[in-house]
Amino acid sequence: MIRFLAPWWLLTLLPVLLVAGAYVWRQLHKRQYAMRFTNVDLLRSLAPKGLGWRRHVSAAAFLLMMTALAFSTARPSVDTEQPLERATVMLAIDVSLSMQADDVAPTRIEAAQEAAKAFVSELPPTYNLGLVSFAKSANVLVAPTKDRSEVLAGIDSLTLAEATATGEAVFTSLDAVRSVPSDGADGAPPARIVLLSDGYRTSGRSIEDAATAAAGANVPVSTIAFGTDTGVVDIRGQLQRVPVDRLSLQELADRTQGHFYEAASVSELKQVYEDMGSSIGHRTEPREVTQWYAMTALLLALIGAAASLLWSSRLP
């Protein structure tokens, strides 16, 4: 949609309309004068065959050229989507011992690392990206930054530990979002938390409290239930089943206006991250397209000049 950054300059169309009106009046006036010559047969024998509609081509091109130039003075623009420079994504990855299960090859944690790095590479470079790992507690491994190498190094350095503090991961991510510099802007930056977990919360504050805090901060939490219900893990010599808590993760996403996904393979997990990356907000900014109108005016001037030279051997 075309908008004008300086709409008052559209008043320059008034002289163009006056010229167009004068041209139409002149053509009508000439027609009335010609009708006074009643001997039409004699007139046809004396006057050469007229140009007909072609005589108006140059005038029409000239008037359209002036119209395009008048529009160009008003600084026409089109709306374009630009990534929000303060937009922040916090990636929270579960590093509980259940992530060593091999129901997702080669293991859940290795598959998660691979897909997370793919997500990092796809995220627009203007977004801030931070990394949180959580087991019995949650820790900010990388504060929100545009330096992707730090985040990639943090993903590679993930180590497993006991317990799962899902709620703490959300609270810690919210604290990291608040640490993003204002850069002269008002309010908190637009943000989203992407939380990957494979098990039930066993430590820290509740998921319900975390959902309330995230909703109050207007930060959607998109969750990924990663793994299968048949996963088992060897903890201190004992095999333990490690099913996925889909219900709690879906509730967390729903209460914060985020999205809930299930992923049981590397390819599915990558697709989840691609979907999330394309849904992060943009801001609309005008991009001036004055040159389009100037080029149109130039093209119309060339058309008018060519038509005039072709049919009357002179420039308009």
C-alpha positions in Angstrom: 0.0 0.0 0.0 1.3 3.4 -1.0 1.5 6.1 1.7 2.9 9.6 1.4 5.3 11.0 4.0 4.7 14.6 2.9 1.0 14.6 1.9 0.7 18.4 1.7 2.8 18.3 -1.4 -0.1 16.5 -3.2 -1.4 20.1 -3.7 1.0 20.2 -6.6 -1.6 18.1 -8.4 -3.8 21.2 -8.7 -1.8 22.9 -11.5 -1.7 19.6 -13.3 -5.5 19.4 -13.1 -5.7 22.9 -14.4 -3.6 22.1 -17.4 -5.6 19.0 -18.1 -8.8 21.0 -17.9 -7.4 23.7 -20.2 -6.4 21.0 -22.7 -9.9 19.4 -22.7 -11.5 22.9 -23.0 -9.2 23.7 -25.9 -10.1 20.5 -27.7 -13.8 21.1 -27.3 -13.4 24.7 -28.4 -11.6 23.7 -31.6 -14.3 21.2 -32.4 -17.0 23.8 -32.1 -15.0 26.1 -34.3 -14.6 23.4 -36.9 -18.3 22.7 -37.0 -18.9 26.2 -38.3 -17.4 25.2 -41.6 -20.5 23.7 -43.1 -19.0 22.4 -46.4 -17.5 19.2 -45.0 -16.7 17.7 -48.4 -14.7 20.7 -49.4 -12.9 20.7 -46.0 -11.9 17.0 -46.5 -10.4 17.8 -50.0 -8.4 20.8 -48.7 -7.1 19.4 -45.4 -4.9 16.3 -45.1 -6.1 13.3 -43.2 -5.8 14.1 -39.5 -3.9 12.2 -36.8 -7.1 11.2 -35.0 -6.6 9.8 -31.6 -2.8 9.8 -32.1 -2.7 13.6 -31.7 -3.7 13.1 -28.0 -0.9 10.6 -27.1 1.8 13.2 -26.5 -0.5 15.4 -24.5 -1.7 12.4 -22.4 1.9 11.3 -21.8 2.9 14.9 -20.8 0.0 15.2 -18.3 0.7 11.8 -16.8 4.4 12.7 -16.5 3.4 15.9 -14.6 1.1 13.8 -12.4 3.9 11.3 -11.5 6.2 14.2 -10.7 3.6 15.8 -8.5 3.1 12.5 -6.6 6.9 12.2 -6.2 7.1 15.5 -4.4 4.9 14.0 -1.6 7.5 11.4 -0.9 5.6 8.2 -1.6 6.5 5.1 0.5 5.5 1.5 1.0 5.4 -0.3 4.3 8.1 -2.9 4.8 8.7 -5.2 7.7 11.9 -4.8 9.7 13.0 -7.1 12.5 12.8 -5.4 15.9 16.4 -4.6 16.9 15.6 -5.1 20.6 13.6 -8.3 20.0 15.0 -11.0 22.3 14.7 -14.8 22.2 15.7 -16.8 25.2 16.4 -20.5 24.5 15.9 -22.6 27.6 17.2 -26.2 27.3 16.5 -29.0 29.8 19.8 -30.7 30.8 18.4 -33.1 33.3 19.8 -36.7 33.4 16.8 -37.9 31.4 18.2 -36.1 28.3 20.8 -38.8 28.0 18.1 -41.3 26.8 18.7 -42.7 23.4 15.1 -43.0 22.2 16.0 -40.0 20.0 19.2 -40.9 18.2 22.0 -40.5 19.1 20.7 -39.2 22.4 18.1 -36.6 23.4 20.6 -34.0 24.4 22.8 -34.4 21.3 19.8 -34.2 19.1 18.6 -31.1 21.0 22.0 -29.5 20.6 22.1 -30.1 16.8 18.6 -28.7 16.3 19.3 -25.7 18.6 22.3 -24.8 16.6 20.3 -25.0 13.4 17.8 -22.6 15.0 20.5 -20.2 15.9 21.7 -20.1 12.3 18.2 -19.3 11.1 17.4 -16.5 13.5 17.7 -13.0 12.1 21.0 -11.4 13.1 19.3 -8.3 14.5 17.6 -10.3 17.2 19.1 -10.8 20.7 19.5 -14.4 21.6 20.2 -15.8 25.1 20.8 -19.3 26.4 19.5 -20.8 29.7 20.1 -24.4 30.9 18.1 -25.9 33.6 18.2 -29.0 35.8 17.9 -28.7 39.6 18.2 -24.9 39.0 18.4 -22.6 36.0 21.4 -20.7 34.9 22.0 -18.1 32.2 24.8 -19.5 30.1 24.7 -16.6 27.6 23.1 -13.3 28.3 21.0 -11.9 25.4 23.4 -10.9 22.6 23.7 -10.6 18.9 27.0 -12.6 18.9 25.9 -16.0 17.7 29.3 -17.6 18.4 28.8 -17.2 22.1 25.4 -19.0 22.0 26.8 -21.8 19.8 29.6 -22.3 22.2 27.2 -22.3 25.1 25.1 -25.0 23.4 28.2 -27.2 22.9 29.1 -26.8 26.5 25.8 -28.2 28.0 26.3 -30.7 30.7 23.7 -32.9 32.4 22.6 -32.8 36.0 19.9 -34.1 38.3 16.3 -32.8 38.6 14.2 -30.6 36.3 13.3 -27.0 37.3 11.0 -26.0 34.5 9.5 -23.1 36.3 12.9 -21.7 37.3 13.9 -21.8 33.6 11.1 -19.4 32.8 11.8 -17.0 35.7 15.5 -17.0 34.9 14.7 -16.3 31.2 12.5 -13.4 32.2 15.2 -11.9 34.3 17.6 -12.1 31.3 15.1 -10.3 29.1 14.8 -7.5 31.6 18.6 -7.0 31.4 18.5 -6.1 27.7 19.6 -2.4 27.3 16.8 0.0 26.5 18.8 1.7 23.6 16.7 4.8 24.2 13.4 3.0 23.8 10.6 2.8 26.3 9.5 -0.3 28.0 10.7 -3.9 27.9 11.9 -5.3 24.6 9.6 -7.7 22.7 10.6 -11.1 23.8 9.9 -14.8 23.5 11.0 -17.8 25.4 11.6 -21.1 23.6 11.7 -23.9 26.2 12.7 -27.5 25.4 12.1 -30.2 28.0 11.6 -33.9 28.1 10.4 -34.6 31.6 8.3 -33.6 34.6 9.2 -30.7 36.9 10.9 -32.0 40.1 12.5 -28.9 41.5 12.0 -25.1 42.0 8.9 -23.0 41.6 5.9 -24.3 39.9 5.1 -24.2 36.2 1.8 -22.4 37.1 3.6 -19.6 38.8 6.0 -19.3 35.9 3.2 -19.1 33.4 1.6 -16.3 35.5 4.9 -14.3 35.6 5.5 -14.7 31.8 1.9 -13.7 31.0 2.2 -10.7 33.2 5.4 -9.7 31.4 3.7 -10.2 28.0 6.4 -12.8 27.1 5.0 -15.8 25.2 6.6 -19.1 26.1 6.7 -21.7 23.3 7.4 -25.1 24.6 8.7 -28.3 23.0 7.9 -31.7 24.5 11.0 -33.6 23.3 11.3 -37.4 23.3 9.1 -40.4 23.4 7.1 -42.1 26.2 9.3 -45.2 25.8 12.5 -43.5 26.8 14.6 -45.0 29.6 17.8 -43.9 31.2 20.3 -45.5 33.4 20.7 -43.6 36.7 23.1 -45.1 39.2 22.8 -48.5 37.7 19.0 -48.5 37.6 16.9 -48.1 34.5 14.2 -45.5 34.9 11.4 -44.6 32.5 11.5 -40.9 31.4 8.2 -40.1 29.7 7.4 -36.6 28.5 5.1 -34.3 30.5 3.1 -32.9 27.5 0.2 -31.7 29.6 2.2 -29.2 31.7 4.2 -27.9 28.8 1.1 -27.4 26.7 -0.6 -25.5 29.6 2.5 -23.3 30.0 2.3 -22.4 26.3 -1.4 -21.8 26.3 -1.4 -19.6 29.3 1.3 -17.3 27.9 0.0 -17.2 24.3 2.9 -19.3 23.1 2.9 -22.4 21.0 3.2 -26.0 22.0 5.0 -28.5 19.9 5.9 -32.2 20.2 9.2 -33.5 18.7 10.4 -37.0 18.7 13.3 -36.7 16.2 16.0 -34.3 15.1 14.1 -33.4 11.9 10.9 -32.7 13.8 12.7 -30.5 16.3 14.4 -28.5 13.5 11.0 -27.9 11.9 9.7 -26.6 15.3 12.5 -24.1 15.5 11.9 -23.0 11.9 8.2 -22.4 12.6 9.0 -20.4 15.7 11.6 -18.3 13.9 9.1 -17.2 11.3 6.5 -16.2 13.9 8.5 -13.7 15.8 7.2 -10.1 15.4 8.4 -7.4 13.1 7.8 -3.7 13.0 6.4 -1.9 10.0 8.5 0.9 8.6 8.0 3.1 5.5 10.4 2.8 2.7 10.5 5.8 0.4 9.9 5.0 -3.3 10.1 8.4 -4.8 12.5 7.0 -7.5 9.7 4.8 -8.8 7.6 7.9 -9.6 10.5 9.8 -11.0 11.4 6.8 -13.3 7.7 6.6 -14.3 7.7 10.3 -15.2 10.9 9.9 -17.2 9.4 7.0 -19.1 6.2 8.9 -19.9 8.3 11.9 -21.1 10.2 9.6 -23.5 6.9 8.1 -24.7 5.4 11.5 -25.3 8.6 12.7 -27.1 8.7 9.6 -29.3 5.0 9.9 -30.3 5.4 13.5 -31.1 8.5 13.0 -33.3 6.9 10.0 -35.0 3.6 11.7 -35.9 4.4 15.4 -36.1 8.2 15.5 -36.5 8.6 17.8 -33.6 8.9 17.7 -29.8 5.8 18.5 -27.8 
